[in-house]
Amino acid sequence: MADRRIGCLTIFLFVALCGSVFVNFLLAMAALRGFAGAGGVRVEEPLPRFREIVVERGARIVPDRIALITLRGLISSSIPGNVSDSMVEDLRLALQQARDDRRVKAIVLEIDSPGGEVTAADQIYNAVTRARARKPVVVYMDSLAASGGYYIACGGKYLMANETTITGSIGVIIQTLNYEQLFNKVGLASVVFKSGKFKDILNGARPMTPEERDLIQKFVIETYEKFLSIVSKERSLPADTLRNNIADGRIFSGKEALNNKLVDGVGQIEDAYAKARQLGNAPQATVVKYGPPFSLSRLFRAFGEFGGDSKIELQLPKQFVPQLESGRDYFLPSFYAP
C-alpha cells in the first residue's frame, strides 16, 4: 500500500514538473518576443489558423477540401471574435485562409443572420468577393439571411436558400428614441453645448428639426442606393426594377426569392456541398468546417469558468434580441428594430 502511494506521488510530481517546464518555456518565449520587439527587431506573428473539423468525408486518397465557413447572429464589429478582436475580422481571416489554401477547391459560406451594421456587412462582403476571385463561393442561407445577411450573400458565385429561409429586406434603418416628454414628467432637462447646429442631431431630449430629418433621410437613401447597386450588379437585375418593386424592405421566403431571381437555387446544406464540389471540380473533396484554433488562453478561460462561485446566468443572445445603438445605420428588417 505504501509503495502504491509513493508511486502515485512520483507520477504526480513528474506531471507537475513537466507542466511547470512547459509553462516556463511559454513565458520565456513571450519574454524573448518582447525583448526582440523592444530592441527594434521586427517580429511578425503568423496569422491564426482555424482548425478543420470534418463534416462530410470524401475520398481518403484525395487531399481536396471544401471549406465551410459560418456566419451567425447579428453582424457587428463590436462583437468579439474567437481569434481576433471582432467577429468581422474572424470572417475575413477564415475567408483568407480558405482562399490561400491550395487544398481548398471551393468555399461554402453558411449565413444565418438578420443583418447588422452597414460598414461591418460591407467589409465581409468585400472579403467574400476577394475569395470568389480565387475560387468558387457557394452561399447557403439558413433560417435567416435578411438585409445585411443578404448583402453579404450577394458576394457569392452561387446563392442557395432553404425554401423556408427568410431573406430579402433590402433596405437601411437608423433609429433613435425621443424621451422629451419623459424628461418633462420627471423634471429633467438636457443641456447641450455644440459647435454646429447638427452636432446633436439625434438628441432624444428635444424634437428633431425638419432640416435634421432631411439630412438623416438623405444619408439613409445614399446608403440604400449602395445596397441597391450591389444587388443590381451581382444579380444582374435592373436597379429601377428593384427600386420600384421588391427592394422596399419586404422579406421573402427562399422559394419567393428564387422566383424573384434573388437566389440561384433552393435546397439543403448538403446540396450546397454538392454544388461547391461541382463548381470546384472536386467531386471527392472532404467538407471541413472552420473552427476556432486551440489556444492556452481559451483553455485557461474554460478552467476559470469551472472554478469560483457557482452561479447560473440566463442571457439572451444578441441575434435574437439585437441591441441597436442610437446613431448607427443598419441593414436590418424592420421587425428587428425595437
N, C-alpha and C positions, 0 to 999 in steps of 0.2 A: 504494500500500500504506500509505504514511504517512497519507494523507488518510483512509483507511478506519479506521485506528487512532484518529485524532483524532475521527472521527465516533462511533465506539463509546464512546470515553471521554466525549464530550459527552453522549451518551444516558445513560450510567451515572450521571454526575454529576447530570443532570436528575432521574432517577428517585430517586436518593438524597436530593436536595434536597426533592422532593415528599414522600417518606416522612418526612423529618425535620420538615417543616412539619405534616404530619398528626399525628405523634406529639406534637409540641409543642402542637398545638391540643387534643388529648385531655387532656394534662396540665394545660393552662390551664383547661379546663372543669372538671376534677376539683378544681383549686385553688379556682376560683370557687365551686363547690358547697360545698366545705369552709368557705370564708370566709363564705358565706351562713349555713351551719349554725352557725358559731361566733358570728356576730353576732345570733343569736336569730331569724333569718328561717327559717321552716319551709319546707323544700323537699321536696315529695312526689315520690318517684320512681315512674314508671309501672310497673305490673305487667309482668313479662316476657311476651312473646307467643311462643307456639310457632309455628314456621313450618309451612306447609301443603305436604305432598308428595302429589301427585295419585296415587291408587291406581287409581281406576276413573273415567274421564272420562264426564261426562254431556253434555247439550246445551250447546254453547258460548254460546248466547244466554241461557241460564238461570243466574242467579247462585247458585241454591240449592246448599247443601253438606250432606253427611253427614260428620260428624266422627268419625274412627276414633281411639280412644284405647286404648293398650295397657298392660296390667298384667302384667309378667312377673317371675318369681322370688319369693323369699321376701319377705314383707311385713314391713317393719321400719323404724322411724323412725331407726335408726342407719345405714341405707344412704344414702349421699349421692345427691342428685338431679342432674339436668342443669342446672336453672335455679335451684334453691333448696337449702336445707340437707339435705333428705331426699327420698326417692322418694315419701313420703306427701304432702308439700306439692306436689311436682310433679303428682301426680294431681289434687289439689284445684284447682290453678291451671289445669290443662288442662280440667277439667270446668267451671270457672267461665268460661273463655274461650269454650268451646262454648255454654254457657248464655246468655251475653250477646251472642254474635254473631248478628245478625238473619238473616244468610245461612244459618246452620246450622239445618236443619229437624228433624234428629234426630241422635242420637249412637249409635255402636256402640262398646261397651266390650269389648275382647277380653281375656280373662283366661287366663293360663297360669301358675298359681301353686299351690303346695301349701298355702298359708296363711301364717300367721306370727303376729306379736304381736297380742294381743287388742285393745288400745287403737288400734293403727295400723289394723287392719281396721275397727274401728268408726268411726274418723274418715273413712276412704274411703267406707264405706257411707253415712254421712250426707251426704257430698258428692254421691254418686250420687243419693240421694233428693231433694236440693235441685235438681239438674239435671233430674230427672224431673218435678218440679213445674212446670217451664217448657216442656220439650219431651220427646218420647219417647226413652227409653234402651233400646236393644236390647243385651243381654249375650250375647256369643258365648264359649262355653267351648272352649278349645283342648285340648291334650293333658291338662291337669290343672287342675281348678278345685275343689279339695277344701278342706274345713274353712273357714279364713278366706277362701279364694278363693270358696267358695260363699256365705259370709256376705255378702261384698260384692256378689256376683251377685244376691242377693235384692233389692237396691235397684233393679233394672231393671224396666222395664214389661213386657218380653218376654224370656224366657230361652231361649236356643238352645244346644244342645250337639252336638258330633260324636257319632256312635254309639259311638265308641271312647273318648270322654272319660272320665277318672277323676274322679268328683265325689262329693258327699256328705261322709262323715266328719264328721258333726255332733257336735262334742264339744270338750272343753277338756283340756289337758295341762300339768302342771307337773312338772319333773323336777329331781333333784339327784343327786349322787354321794356314796356313803359310802366313805371311804377310811380308816376307823379301823384296819382290820386291816393295811393297808399301812403306816400310821404306826407301828404296833406292831412290824412287822418291821424297819423301818429305825431305830427308836429315836427317833422324833419324837413330840411331844405338842403339842396346841393349847391355848393359854392365852387365855381369853376373859374380859373384864370387861364386864358388861352391866347395863343399868338395869332390865330386866324379864325374866321367865322365857322370853318368846317372842322376845326381840330377836335371837337367833342361831338362829332356828327351822329353817333349812336348813343348819346347820353339819354338814358331812360328816365331821368328825373324831370324832363321837360318835353313838350311836344316837338315833333320833327317839323322843320320848315319845308315849304314846297321846294325850295332850292336843294335842300338836302335829299329829299325824296327823288328828285330828278337825277342828282349825282349818283346816288346808290343804284337807282334803276338803270342808268346808263352803264355803270360798271357791271351789273348783272348781265345785261344784254350783250356786252362785249365778250364776257366770259362764255356766255351761251353760244355766241357765234363761233367761238373757237371749238367748242364741243361739237357744234353742228358741222363745222368744216371737217373735223376728224371723221365723223360718221359718214359724211358725204364722200370723202376721199377713199376711206377704207372699204366701204360697202358699195361704192360705185352707184350712189343714189343722188339725184339732183337735190341741191340744198333747198331750193324753193319748194320742191315736193315734200321734203321732210318738214320744213318750217310750217307749211300750211296744212299738214295732215297729222303725222304721227309723232313729231318731235315737240310735243306740247306738255311734256311731263307725265303723260299717261304710261301705265305699265302694261306689259303683255305676258301671256304665258309663253312657254317655249314654242308651242305649236303656232301661236299667233305671230311670234317673232319670225318664224320660218316663212310664214305666208307674206310677211312684210319685208322679207329679204334682210332682216337684221342678223340672222344666223344662217349657216350653210347646211345644217342638218340637226336632227334630234336623235337622241339615243341615251344609252347608259355610259358610265365611265369606261367600261370595257370596250365600248365602241370607239371611244376616244383613243384608247391604247392602240386599237387595230388601225385607226386612221393614221396615227403617228407612225406606226410601223410601215404603213403603205407609203406615206409621204417621205419617210426617211430611208426608204428602200432597205429596210432591215426587218424582214418578216419573222426572224427568230430572235429578235432582241429581247433582253430582260428588262422589265419595267422596275425602276428603282425610285423610291421616294426619298427626297432630300430631307433629312432630319438634322437637328442641332448636333454639333460635334461634342464628343466627350471632353469635359474640362474639369479640373480640380475645383474651380470656383463653384461650378454647378453642384459638384458632389458635396463640398463643404456646406453649401447653402441648404442642400437637402437634409444633411445631418442636423443642421441648425434648426430646421423646421420640425424635426422629430424631438429635439430637446426642448428644455424650458417648460413653461407652464402650458398645460394642455388647454386648448380652447377651440371652439367651433365658430367659424365665421361664415356668413352667407353673403356672398357678393354676386350681384347680377352683372354678367359680362357686358362690356360696352357695346358689343354688336347687337344686343337685344335692347338695351336702354342707352343709346348714344348720348353723351353729354356734349351737346353743341355749345361751342364757345361764341359769345357775342362778338360780332365783327368779322368773323371768318366766313369765307364763302365755301359752299359745299356742293358737291354733286350727290344729292340725296333725294329719295322720294319724299313727297310732302308728308306722308304719314309717319316718317321718322323724325320730323321736326316738331317737338312738343310745344 
